[in-house]
Amino acid sequence: MSDAARPTPEGAILVAASHLKDFTVRVFRALGMPEDDAGLMGDHITWAHAHGHAWLGAPKIIQYGTRIRTGVSSPVDRTDVVSETGAFTLLDARDAFSQVAGVRAMELAIRKAGEIGAAVSVVRNTTSAGSLGYFALLAAERGMIGMANNNAPALMPPWGGTTKLIGNQAFAIASPAGRHDPVLLDMALSEMTLVRYHEYEERGEQLPEGVALDATGRPTTDPTEALAGMMVPMGGHRGYGLAVMWEVLTGVLSGSLRFLDEVTMPGVFDRPQAVSMFFLAINPEMSMPYEEFVDRVDSLVDRMHSSQPVPGGERVYVPGERSARVARERMRDGIPMPPSLVADLADFGAEIGVPWE
Amino acid sequence: MNPTVRVSAEQVRSMALPLLRAIGMPPEDAAITADAMVWNELRGAPGHGLGRIFQILERSRAGGLNLAVDWTPLRETSGTALLDACDGWGVVAGTRAMGIAVGKARDAGVGAVVVRNSDVTSAMGYYPYVAVMAGMVGLAITNSVPLMPPWGGTEVLLGNQAFAIGAPTRDHPPLIFDSSSSAYNMGKMRSAAAHGEKLPPGVALDDTGEETDDAAAALEALRLLPMGGHRGGGLAIMWEVLTGILAGRRSTTEVVGMQELDRTAGVSLYVQAVDPKAFLSYEEFLARVDRLIDQIHSNPPRSGVDRVRVPGESKAGFESEYRARGVPVPADLLERLRALCGDFGLAWPW
């Protein structure tokens, strides 16, 4: 569940989406990023926070900013096309941010899919992707089915194993619809994400069974042990298997010097992360006129909505429906943030001469 | 316990091929179908093996399955194709679709093919394997007769949406991930019911829409839950977009199960091939996949686990044993095949 589904915490400050975006742009401009690219950082971070991925939103301004200040990530997009054919492109981001290089890669896949029907871009040597849904939606907004994957730093053992080896491999798939919002699946392959472990820890609650392992690989319900330990793949061996195949499509296929547990966390500032990404765009016109396709997606959504909910359930949603609704509200009314986060942002801004107000 | 007879891969093929031809499959389609049966028998998946010959016979006689299909794509670009399987056997549809995708990927780097009006697709892992044999990464997704409600709902609207991904290797058996989108597949559900085992949480609803741990009640209600809860539920919907919706014919509750012999199934497939040679040298790619597997293998196993495996490895274990010692085929199945040969006036091949 995203934070969007949770009540606004007591004492939260409502920050206008436009203000968050503007501040983000000013920060990255000040750190040497060209205006268009800083705009992409602002777009991504605001999108993530508005869609309920608070941990991938405003707090990342400080983390990504620190990556530039320590010199480990490049403020200038030096992304090179390494090789390409009619339906695919391999890019080397050379330590530029995924928020910039990833958009460039998805744009190339969208353009090629427009010509040839389906196309793939793969990026190596970039940073954590943030919200994968943002990239998949770029395709849906251009009338294509989009998919975006990255290989995350190691957070899970392989199934049956006991030491961290593979990421929880967040990925997203989006499809345009007609009357309805695009359908957007944006998920990770772990039963629970890090930010949830933190929340349980803060509330002093135990985790449910089956979502975490301790540092020795034994199941645990203690969130502190989980944070020092490992994640459990969703759906057991199925989620693990998928995580391996996503690694093939990202770290293996990209030719990156590093993959699996050699990919580092975004909060490690002494070496590049070496994240790889995979983007797929499919033009539905490979099969039928666009209008017919989106009508069919609408009927699929209607069919899901019409299902009788489980006893005590509210109603059936399709992927992305709730977060799109919350994002609309937040874009209009403001994004709730804890005062401590706003203070941290203001402090970081002050350090680099970018006032929060 | 049903006694079994060890049969070589060549013998499996020699039984399947003439029977499929006699049932009315054109030579090339019969060869594709027989090869897939051999592969599945070798990999310890007999449910997708020789027994399917009777299903093909019954479905084609009853009118649910068409054996004379023109496999020319309906639409094509240099990177994609749309194929109408005209109610033909799913294995032929999936194999031909992947063959086309591989051909496109050879030129364009990536090839994607969508199939409409297919019969049931059998084991999904075979289609990425077709790509793997051509040195490519393969992906295949299918929809199926509805078995799952959407997440939070009780009405069965989505198939268990099997999908498979494969990658070639150098020193290891190919990586083949093959999974349904439900927490349990039907085989596992039937086995739990037969052994009177309780289901773990998150596997099935009963006929009132409440979660149940009673395998018999779950089989009766046939409302499977997705793997990993809402995540798998979301995946099942996106897979329907890529199959039933994108293929432009039947979707969700319009898809029919294989038990209804006289009704066409209306299954859709999405298959894709990605040519790693478009990205890096093939040798380098294979070495990298091997390195991935080696790193997983060297992970210390938890207690009770003999060693850590990669997707497809258990089935590859069957394959090396069965290639050496033969596939165990139930004696009564051999008898039925022998009788069928007699019906068609075919000599027993061995």
Chai-1 contact restraints between the chains, C-beta under 6 A:
chainA,res_idxA,chainB,res_idxB,connection_type,confidence,min_distance_angstrom,max_distance_angstrom,comment,restraint_id
A,T85,B,A108,contact,1.0,0.0,6.0,A-B,restraint_1
A,T85,B,G109,contact,1.0,0.0,6.0,A-B,restraint_2
A,T85,B,A278,contact,1.0,0.0,6.0,A-B,restraint_3
A,G86,B,A108,contact,1.0,0.0,6.0,A-B,restraint_4
A,A87,B,G79,contact,1.0,0.0,6.0,A-B,restraint_5
A,A87,B,A108,contact,1.0,0.0,6.0,A-B,restraint_6
A,A87,B,G109,contact,1.0,0.0,6.0,A-B,restraint_7
A,A87,B,V110,contact,1.0,0.0,6.0,A-B,restraint_8
A,F88,B,G109,contact,1.0,0.0,6.0,A-B,restraint_9
A,F88,B,V110,contact,1.0,0.0,6.0,A-B,restraint_10
A,F88,B,A278,contact,1.0,0.0,6.0,A-B,restraint_11
A,L90,B,F279,contact,1.0,0.0,6.0,A-B,restraint_12
A,I116,B,T77,contact,1.0,0.0,6.0,A-B,restraint_13
A,I116,B,S78,contact,1.0,0.0,6.0,A-B,restraint_14
A,I116,B,G79,contact,1.0,0.0,6.0,A-B,restraint_15
A,I116,B,A108,contact,1.0,0.0,6.0,A-B,restraint_16
A,G117,B,T77,contact,1.0,0.0,6.0,A-B,restraint_17
A,G117,B,G79,contact,1.0,0.0,6.0,A-B,restraint_18
A,G117,B,T80,contact,1.0,0.0,6.0,A-B,restraint_19
A,A118,B,G79,contact,1.0,0.0,6.0,A-B,restraint_20
A,A118,B,T80,contact,1.0,0.0,6.0,A-B,restraint_21
A,A118,B,A112,contact,1.0,0.0,6.0,A-B,restraint_22
A,V120,B,V110,contact,1.0,0.0,6.0,A-B,restraint_23
A,P158,B,I296,contact,1.0,0.0,6.0,A-B,restraint_24
A,P158,B,N299,contact,1.0,0.0,6.0,A-B,restraint_25
A,P158,B,V308,contact,1.0,0.0,6.0,A-B,restraint_26
A,G160,B,P301,contact,1.0,0.0,6.0,A-B,restraint_27
A,G160,B,V305,contact,1.0,0.0,6.0,A-B,restraint_28
A,G160,B,V308,contact,1.0,0.0,6.0,A-B,restraint_29
A,G161,B,N299,contact,1.0,0.0,6.0,A-B,restraint_30
A,G161,B,V308,contact,1.0,0.0,6.0,A-B,restraint_31
A,T162,B,P300,contact,1.0,0.0,6.0,A-B,restraint_32
A,T162,B,R302,contact,1.0,0.0,6.0,A-B,restraint_33
A,T163,B,N299,contact,1.0,0.0,6.0,A-B,restraint_34
A,L165,B,N299,contact,1.0,0.0,6.0,A-B,restraint_35
A,I173,B,M238,contact,1.0,0.0,6.0,A-B,restraint_36
A,S175,B,V241,contact,1.0,0.0,6.0,A-B,restraint_37
A,L185,B,G234,contact,1.0,0.0,6.0,A-B,restraint_38
A,L185,B,M238,contact,1.0,0.0,6.0,A-B,restraint_39
A,M187,B,R231,contact,1.0,0.0,6.0,A-B,restraint_40
A,G217,B,R302,contact,1.0,0.0,6.0,A-B,restraint_41
A,M234,B,G228,contact,1.0,0.0,6.0,A-B,restraint_42
A,M234,B,R231,contact,1.0,0.0,6.0,A-B,restraint_43
A,G235,B,M227,contact,1.0,0.0,6.0,A-B,restraint_44
A,G235,B,G228,contact,1.0,0.0,6.0,A-B,restraint_45
A,G235,B,G232,contact,1.0,0.0,6.0,A-B,restraint_46
A,R238,B,S179,contact,1.0,0.0,6.0,A-B,restraint_47
A,R238,B,M227,contact,1.0,0.0,6.0,A-B,restraint_48
A,G239,B,G228,contact,1.0,0.0,6.0,A-B,restraint_49
A,G241,B,F177,contact,1.0,0.0,6.0,A-B,restraint_50
A,G241,B,P311,contact,1.0,0.0,6.0,A-B,restraint_51
A,V244,B,P311,contact,1.0,0.0,6.0,A-B,restraint_52
A,M245,B,I165,contact,1.0,0.0,6.0,A-B,restraint_53
A,M245,B,F177,contact,1.0,0.0,6.0,A-B,restraint_54
A,V248,B,A167,contact,1.0,0.0,6.0,A-B,restraint_55
A,V252,B,R288,contact,1.0,0.0,6.0,A-B,restraint_56
A,V252,B,V289,contact,1.0,0.0,6.0,A-B,restraint_57
A,V252,B,L292,contact,1.0,0.0,6.0,A-B,restraint_58
A,L253,B,F279,contact,1.0,0.0,6.0,A-B,restraint_59
A,G255,B,L280,contact,1.0,0.0,6.0,A-B,restraint_60
A,L260,B,Q295,contact,1.0,0.0,6.0,A-B,restraint_61
A,M286,B,T80,contact,1.0,0.0,6.0,A-B,restraint_62
A,S287,B,L82,contact,1.0,0.0,6.0,A-B,restraint_63
A,S287,B,V114,contact,1.0,0.0,6.0,A-B,restraint_64
A,S287,B,L246,contact,1.0,0.0,6.0,A-B,restraint_65
A,S287,B,G248,contact,1.0,0.0,6.0,A-B,restraint_66
A,M288,B,G248,contact,1.0,0.0,6.0,A-B,restraint_67
A,R296,B,I245,contact,1.0,0.0,6.0,A-B,restraint_68
A,V297,B,I245,contact,1.0,0.0,6.0,A-B,restraint_69
A,L300,B,I245,contact,1.0,0.0,6.0,A-B,restraint_70
A,R303,B,T252,contact,1.0,0.0,6.0,A-B,restraint_71
A,M304,B,P150,contact,1.0,0.0,6.0,A-B,restraint_72
A,S307,B,P149,contact,1.0,0.0,6.0,A-B,restraint_73
A,S307,B,P150,contact,1.0,0.0,6.0,A-B,restraint_74
A,S307,B,G153,contact,1.0,0.0,6.0,A-B,restraint_75
A,S307,B,E155,contact,1.0,0.0,6.0,A-B,restraint_76
A,S307,B,L157,contact,1.0,0.0,6.0,A-B,restraint_77
A,Q308,B,T154,contact,1.0,0.0,6.0,A-B,restraint_78
A,Q308,B,E155,contact,1.0,0.0,6.0,A-B,restraint_79
A,P309,B,G152,contact,1.0,0.0,6.0,A-B,restraint_80
A,P309,B,G153,contact,1.0,0.0,6.0,A-B,restraint_81
A,V310,B,G152,contact,1.0,0.0,6.0,A-B,restraint_82
A,V310,B,T154,contact,1.0,0.0,6.0,A-B,restraint_83
A,V310,B,G209,contact,1.0,0.0,6.0,A-B,restraint_84
A,P311,B,G209,contact,1.0,0.0,6.0,A-B,restraint_85
A,G313,B,G152,contact,1.0,0.0,6.0,A-B,restraint_86
A,V316,B,P150,contact,1.0,0.0,6.0,A-B,restraint_87
A,V316,B,G152,contact,1.0,0.0,6.0,A-B,restraint_88
A,V316,B,G153,contact,1.0,0.0,6.0,A-B,restraint_89
A,V318,B,I237,contact,1.0,0.0,6.0,A-B,restraint_90
A,P319,B,G234,contact,1.0,0.0,6.0,A-B,restraint_91
A,P319,B,I237,contact,1.0,0.0,6.0,A-B,restraint_92
